[in-house]
């Protein structure tokens, strides 16, 4: 199979070629490897190649909806037994997984051929993918820009044509942010629909989930069909779709009532391209017969951002302490930003953490009120076009100050002076829209409906009610037909 034939098919399309006998799994694996060899030295999407594993895999009898299709796992909570799993951290470099995670086993049962793992920031804690362990991943649309995070390696791999679909996960936007940066489809399923076993029950207190990034809506739907449903570690039995999502894609949604906004109190000014992205999507939806209107943000995004980071910082503190205890790693095995987050997390009291967790009810109630009058909330997926690689790095003087604060344990004092408010703005200001779906547990999807005048993707986000994955996918399919995006691969530059 030559490169152009390989790039012309999505995942299901490649599986159809295998099923018909037109190509063999090892032909597809060779095409994926050739593409990776050609483009990944510039992109840095793959952090670990699993060639020996893949060579064994293609000799097996493969079955399932994606039988024979090359695939990449994210190097974060997508463990493949016997293979490296570093979570983007030097503290875990060289660690090998003892068993398959549930989602990985389901991907294998679907016939996928895993041949590598994709880059991620340390512990998935940033909206960019620039770990010290493996170096930065770059956006195939513009190599000086980020592909987002934390599933930035997976998004870059799909956008660069290495694979048509790749494993991803989302604890605060980590599927939707990279999809929006790289011109892909990114669906975060609702809370609990995709299991997290066998070692996790509800990661990040239910905020995080696994999924994929892909070029086509049908690949995303078929992948959720593969992943959905509880395992033994699930805390409850979710409402699993009663029939395959893939089979529902062509069913009309009927006229929907959609409210849109680009406003955010986490930014001094809404970026004009974010506004254009939403307005373009609103007009496209209106042309398709939906009722679309501009609304005020239906929730307190500043409070939500503070609550989200409170939970995240405490989680980082717990994660760093656990890894130190289990591995004997010292402070120098963790990145400075990770240690800063952990120090901030240790400064919160138990009552402050509980208050942040219990305010989740307020955010759920606010979104539920919105959904009594509107089917979907439409926002930008990004606060601005993909930012330049390294632009979130702290200046050297602030790095020195941070080290001094950590040595003297001064973060607790500084937090009371408003440092957390500033951290919220710095970390969430360029991606202020995605955390809502994580805290409320609702499904949300980023779609590639907008390009800036510079040719950079800037996706838009739809947030639905509980169990609205089928509606989101059906709407996405109608938009994909009206404004096709598959085949618009970036010219690496």
Secondary structure by P-SEA (a helix, b strand, c coil): ccaaaaaaccaaaaaaaaaaccccaaaaaaaaaaaaaacccccccccccaaaaaaaaaaccccccccccccccccccccccccccccccccccccccccccaaaaaaaaacccccbbbbbcccccccccccccccbbbbcccccccccccaaaaaaaaaacccccccccccccaaaaaaaacbbbbbbccccccccccccccccccccccccccccaaaaaaaaaaccccccccccccccccccccccccccccbbbbbbbccccccccccaaaaaaaaaaaaaaaaacccccccccccaaaaaaaaaaaaaaaaaaaaaaaaaaacccccccccaaaaaaaaaaaaccaaaaaaaaaaaaaaaaaaaaaaccccccccccccccccccccccccaaaaaaaaaaaaacaaaaaaaacaaaaaaaaaccccccccccccccbbbbbbcccccccbbbbbbbbbbcccaaaaaaaaaaaaaaaccccccccccc
